Amino acid sequence: FIRGVDAFIGRNYLVADSAADEEEYLDAFLKMAIEPEDRAETGGGEEEYLSLFMAHSMEEADEFEQVVSPSSSDTGLEIKYSRFVSSYNQLVPGSGIGLIRLSSAALSTSGINVYSEDATLLCYSLLGEGEVVVDGRGIKCRKYDCVWLDCSRRAHYRASPGQVWECAFVRVQGRMNSHLFAETCRRLNEDGIIQLTFGAGSRFRSLIWQLLSTRTDSSPNPDSVFAHLLLSLFVEVDLAVVSASAKQVIVPDIIVAIQSYLDRNYSRNISLDDLSRIFSISKFHMSREFKRYVGKSPNDYLIGIRLDKAKVLLVDSRRSIAEIGQLVGIPNTNHFLYLFKSREGITPSAFRKQRV
């Protein structure tokens, strides 16, 4: 069983700083891999802790014969993906960033409590709606919203009533201190919280997708791939923080409504004339205001949503390229191929081969 643990540690890029016997190595691994509150709740020995962690984070649980899944009633979330990445200081020495955990999960209305003296947690809303309650204040999170929180501020993450809230998480150990994303570090260290929105087609969302879908066995140096993707992600956040600090903008309700409509109806044939009629607004005024507040035209925004949906279908289904184009609202296969290649830099077939 211990040999299996060693393989698991190696697979997740956790490297011991010095030689240790098997018991010390396992103990050190558990302290890094499992939160204190999780260890306290189990009330069992090291094997129980390890079983709990593996059941939550393994992509291929059949590699181990003795995996005990925790009861769904014990937690307010379902872990869909979890991976550790080695210390970020390997890429940016002196950044203050230690071990990083990438996860995606579906939260229930009971939710989860998050607390750590020396860590931050980036939460990006992928689907549904939820709420982050911190210092008695509820922060509403819709699809595409991002909250980055200093975990020393006790917080509760939960889905809104009647919702299942799917999120991507990036948990960063240590205090961030890097000139490459100085404003983000300052805001986290001073305010303890950052709130942003990254819509469909944004580079941030694309990077989140790449982090959650990159396979370690398809790259000769996966640790370097993850590190560079994380660097790009943090820089994107910093650019958004600087931009938001320079100009606080309240997005008009009609623009939010148009975004929501496009999010729900991406598979339909939608024109500017359709949107103009539905929302009783001049299509020229709508296009100008939409780009002002969203950063792109309604058509570009819709294409971004469609390609995001297409990427999910390419990875999670065996449907043909033509069928996927139909399902996401781009029935002309040649046009679908052109849009995908021009936006993603790769054909749909090549994208599928890389991810499957």
N, C-alpha and C positions, 0 to 999 in steps of 0.2 A: 504493500500500500504506500509506503514512504517513497518507493521508486516512482510511483505514479504522481506523487506530490512534486517530486523534483522535475518531472516532465512538464507538469502543469505550470510550475514556476517559470521554467525556461520558456514555455509557450507564451507567457504573458510578459516576458522581458523584465522580470524582477531578478536582479543580479546581486548576490551577497557581496558586501564590502570586504569581508575576510572569511577565511575558512571556519567552519563550525560543524559540530556534529549534527546528526539528523534531528535530534530533539530541539536544539537551540535554533536551527534553521527553520523548522516548522513553527516554532513559537514566534520568531521574528516575522515570518510570512503572515501569520494570523493577525498580528498587531497591525500590519500595514493593510491587509486585505479586508478586514472586518471592522466596522464601526464599533466603538465601545458600547453603545446602546444595544447593538445586535448581540454582542457577546454577553451582555448582562441578561438579556431576555431569554437566551437559550437555557442557561443554568446547567449546561452539560460540560463535557470535557472537550479536549482539542478535536477529537474526531467529529463531534457534533458540530462544532464551529465550522470545520472544514466542509462538512457535508452541506451545511446551510449556505456557505459561500459558493460552493461549486454549483449547487442547484440554481443559484441566482445568476451566475456569471458564465457558466460553460456554454459554448456554442454546440459542442458535440458531447452530450452527457454520456453517450454510450462508450466513451473511452474509459469510463470508470464503472465498476460493477456495483459499488456501494455508495450510491448517492441518495440522500434522504431529502425529499422536497419538503419545504416548510408548508404548513397549512395556509391556504389562502385567507383564512379568517384571522391569521396572526399578522398580516401585513396589509397595507392599503395600496399595494401596487403589484404589478406583474412585470418582472424584468424580461425584456425581449432581447437585449444585447448588453454585454458588459465586457470590457477589456481594459487592462492596465497598460500604460505606456511608461517606459523608463524615464528617469529624471529629465526634465526639460533643460536643466543646466548643461546637458551635453550639447545642446544647440546654441544656447545663449548663456554662457558662463556668468555667474553673478546676478542672474535674474531673480533669485529668491524662490524659484518655482521648483518644487520637488515632483513626486510621483503624481501622475495624472490618470484618472479613470474616466473612460468614455462609456456612456450607457444610453439606452433608450428604454422607456418604460411606459406602461399604462397605469395611471393612478385612478383610484376609486374615490368616492365621496368621503370615505373615512380618512384617506390620505396618509401622509407620513410626517414625522417630526424630523427636523434636520438641525444638528448642532455639532460644532467642532471648534476648538480653540484656535486652530492654526490651518484653516482651509477656506476656500471660496467655492461656490457652486454656481455654474452657469446653467440656466434652465431655458430651453427654447421650445415653445409650444408648436407641435406638429399637427395636432388634430384635436378638435373638441375645445372645451373651455375649462378653466380652472382658476384657482385663487392661491396666492401666496400670502399668508398671514404672518406679519412680522411687527413686533412691538404693538400688538393690538390693532394694527391697520391692515385691512385686506386689499391686496393688489390684484385687480382683475386681469386675467391673462387669456386673450383670445388667440386663435391661430396666427402664427407668425410673430407673436410677442416674445420678447427675450428679457429675462430678469437674471442679473448676476449679483449674487449676495455674499457678503462676508458671513461665514457660517458661525462666527462667534455671537451673532444675533440670532437667537432662537427663532426658528421659523416653522410654519406648518404648511405643507403643500397638499392641496386636495382638489378633486374635480368638482365642478359646479353640479348642483342637483340635476339628476337625469342625464348626466354626461359621463363619458369615459375620456379622460384627459391624457393624450399621448404626448410625451415630451422626450427631447434629447437632453442629456445631462453631460456636462464636463466638470468634474470635480478636481480642483487643483490644490495640492498640498503645499503649504508654505505661504509666505507673504510676497506678493508680486512686486518686483522692483526692476523695471527695465526701461531704458530710454526709447526702445522701439515702440512701446505703447504706454508712454508716460502718463497721458491723461487718464487712461483706464486705471492704471495703478494708483494715481492720486485720488480718483473718485472712490475706488474700493477702500483705500486706506483711510480716507477722511469721512466719506458719507456712508460707506458700508453697503451701498446698493446702487445698481445701474439698471435703468429701464429703457429698452429700445424696441424697435419693430423692424424686422427684416422680411420683406414680402417675397412672393413667388418670383423666381428669376434673379433674386439678389445673389451676389457672390457669397455672402455669408451662408445662405441656405444651401448653396451648392457645395460649400466646404463641409457643412454638417453632414450632408448626404455622403460625401466622399469618406469622411471619417468613420461613418457607421457602416459603410459597404465595402471598404477596402479589405481584401483578403491577404493575410500574412503569407500564404503559401504561393502567391503570385508575384512576389517581389523579392529580389535578392537581399534587400536591406530594409525590411518593413519598419524598423524603428525610426530610421531616417525619414521615411515617407510620412509617418504619423507626426514626427516632430515638425517637419516643414509645413504640413497641413495645419497644425495647431498654431504655428507662427503666423501663417496667413490669416487664420481665423481671428486671432487676437488683434492683429493689425486692422482688420475690417471693423472690429468692435471699436477700436481706438478712433478710427476715422469717423465713425458714426457718433461717438461721444463728443469729439471735437466739434462736429457739425451741429449737433443738438445743443451744445453749450453756447455756440455762437448765435443761434437763433431758435428760440422756443416757438414751435408752431402747433396750433390747435387745428387738427384736420376737420374740415366741415363734415357734418353728418351725412350729407348727400354723397360725398366722396367715399366715406366708409361704407355706405349702403351699396354703391356701385361695385366696390371691391368685393363685398360679401356676395353680391349677385353673381359676379364672375367666378368667384370661388366655388359656388354651388352649381353653376350651369355651364362649366367649361366644355362639356361634351356637345353642347348645342351649337348651331350656327348662329353666331351673335355678331351683329354689325353695329357701327356707331349710330345708325338710324334707329335700330332697335332700342339701344340704350337711351337715346334721346326721347323716344316715344314713351318708354316705360317710366322714366324719371322726370318727364316733362321739363327738359332742359335743352337749350341749344347745343347741338353736337360740337360746335366750334368752341363755345364757352366751356363745355364739359371736358373736352380734350385738353384745353389749356390749363384748367384748374386741376385736372387729374394729374397731369405731368408735373405741375407745380408742387403738389403735396406728396405724390407717390414716387416721383423721380423718373417716371416713364409713361408712355402713352397707354391708353386702355388696351390697344391691340398688343403692344409689347408685353404688358402685364398678363394678358390672357394667354399669349404664347408661352410665357414662363410657367404658368400653372399647368398647361397642357403637357409641356415637356417634363415637368416634375412628375406628373401622373404616369407618363409614358415610361420613365425610368423605373418607377416602382413595378409596373407591369412587365417590363423587360427582365427584371431580376426575379420577381415572384411568380411568374406564370410562364407557360410554354406557348402562349399565343403567337401567331405570326406577326411580322412587322406591319403588314397591311391591316390586320385586325386591330392591333394596338392603336394604329393611327386613327381608325374609325372610332374606337372607344373614347379617345381623348379629344375628338372634335376636329381631326385633320384627315378627312376621308381620302384626299388625293395622296397616294403613297409617295410619289416623286416629291411632292411639296413637303411631306412629313420628313423624308430623308434629307432634303435640303435644309430645312429648319433645324433639325437635330444636329447635323454636321456643322452648320454655320455657328450654332450657339454653343455646342458642347465640344467641338473640335474632333469629333469621332463619330463614326456611323453607329446606328442603333445595334447592328449585329456585333460590331467590335466591342461596344459598351457591354452587351450581354455576355460575351465571352470572357471579358475581364472580371465581371462580377459574379458569374455563376460557377 
